[in-house]
Amino acid sequence: MDNFLELLKKRRSTRMFTDEPVAQDDVCTLMKAALMSPSGHRFNPWEFILVEDKEALKALSVSKEHGAGLLDGAAMAVAVIADTTKTDVWIEDCSIATIIIQLMAEELGLGSCWVQIRRRSDAEGIPAEENVKSILAIPDNYAVLSIVAIGHKARESKPFDEDKMQWEKIHIGGFGGK
């Protein structure tokens, strides 16, 4: 990427992937980026579970009612979890780590999509987090924020259209300031 703004323009959520596996060098690079993610007071409450097993990806794809189906077609996924006893800002720390993984994936030419797990449920009303914890053997003192689906893009999406920038959402000096 030439610069960070170009990377941001190009990164779009990918929900359809090819069957090509992600190269192990790219997986290592993704995890290096995740481990460099900032966290409050550098407590690093986040941990990452790499999932490449097709049966596990299929099980995760129904862990919540809507929006997880794409995991079944992904080459891999990264569950972003946190030890909630380390800090009260684990949600923020895991959110940062999740987007860092997505930006690194884009830099590597891979597609990704954030699958929200926290405060979501499956079709029977069972919390998605319980399902994910069961599938991935996650201890009780950990919480699951998200799963990032990763793979080679089945198609390229158009970059963000700067003509659609919502400049009215920028306030100077206070709400409503222009």
N, C-alpha and C positions, 0 to 999 in steps of 0.2 A: 504494500500500500504506500502511496506517495505521502499521505499525511493522515492524521487521525480523523479529520472531518470527512475525508473520502471513505475511510473505513466505516464510519457511522452511517453515511449515506448508503453504502452498499449492503450493510448487515440488515437482512430481512428475515423474518421467521421462516424456516424451512419445515414443511410438513410431509414432503415426499422425498424419499431417498433412493439411490441406486442400491444394488446388492453388493457393491464394492466395499470391502472392509477398510477400516481406517488404519493406516500404517502405524506401526508401533512407535516410530520416531515422533509422529504427530500426536499420538496418545501421551507420550512423555512430555512433549512441549505443552500440551493442554494442561497437564497436571502441574508442571512447573509454574505456569501462569496462575493456576488456582492457588498454589501454595504461596505465591507472592501477593495475593489479594490483601488489601489493607483490612485491619480490624481494630476496633476500639481498644486502646491501651495495649495493642499487639497481643491480646489474649488468645487469638486464633481458635475460637470455639468450633470452627467448621472442620469437617472431615468429609472425604469424598469416597464414594463407592462406585467403582467402575463396573459396568455390566455389559458384557458382550454375548453372554449366553442367550440364544434365541428363545428358549423356553421361559427364561426369567424376563426377557423383554416383553414377551407375549403376556405373561402374568401381570407385569407392571402396566401394560396397556389398558387393563380393565380395573386398575386400582382406584380409579375415580370415574364418575359417570360421564363427564364430558371432557374432551381435550387431551386425553392420554393415548388414544388409539394410535397415534403416529409412532409411538414407541415400538410397536410391533414391526414397523418397517425400517427402523433406524439400525445402523451398523453397531451402534453402542449407545450407552446412556451413562450419565454421571448423576448419581443421587447426591444432593448437597444436604448434609445433616449437621447438627451441632450438639455439643455437650452443653445443655442449658444450665448446668451448674457453674459454668465458667464466667458467664456475663449475662446481664439483662438486655444486651443489644445484639444477641445472636441473630435475630431476624435481619437486622441491618447488615451485619457482617456476612451472613449467608447470601443476602441479596446482592451485595457487591461481588462476592465470589462467583455467583451464578452469571452475572453479566460479563465478568472478566473471562470466564470460560467461553461464553458466546462470542465475545470480541476476538479472542484468540482463535477460535474455530474459523471465523470469517477470514482472519489474517492468513490462515493456512489453506484457504479455499474450500473449507467445509461448510456445510449448512448446520443449523442448530435451531432448536425451539425450546423455550422454557415451558415446562409442565408444572403448574402450580399444584402442590400437594397440601400444604398447610391450610386448614379450615375448609377442605373440600371433602366430599363423600362419594361413595360408589352408588350404583343404581339401587341398592338395598338400604341406603342410608348409613352404612358403616363408614367411619372416618377413613379417608384415603391413607392417612398416616398409619393407621393400624395395619392396613393391607400391605403397605410398603415395608413396614417394620417386620412383618411376618415373612414376606418374600425374601428380604435381604438380611434377616437375622440381626436386626438393629436393637441394641440394648434399650431398656426403658428410659434411662436418663438422657437419651438423645431425642431430638425432634427432627422431623423431616420438613424442610422448607420447599424443595423443588427437585425435579429431575430434569436434566438437560439432555434432550435427544440430539444425537450427533451422527452425521454421515455425509456421504457425497451427495450433492444436490441432484435431484432428478431433473430439475429445470432451474434456470436462473430467474430471479425476480427482478423487476425494474427497481433501480435505486430510489431512495427517498426523493420525492419531488419538492425541491426547495420553494417552488411557487405556492406550496400548500403550508408553508411555515405559518404558525399561529402567533404572529408578533403581538397580537392583542393580549396574550398570556404573560407578557413581560410587563412588570410594574416597576416604576422608578421611584424610590424614596418611600413607598408605601403602597398599599393596595389601591388601584385606580390611577396611580401616577403614570404619566406618559412621558 
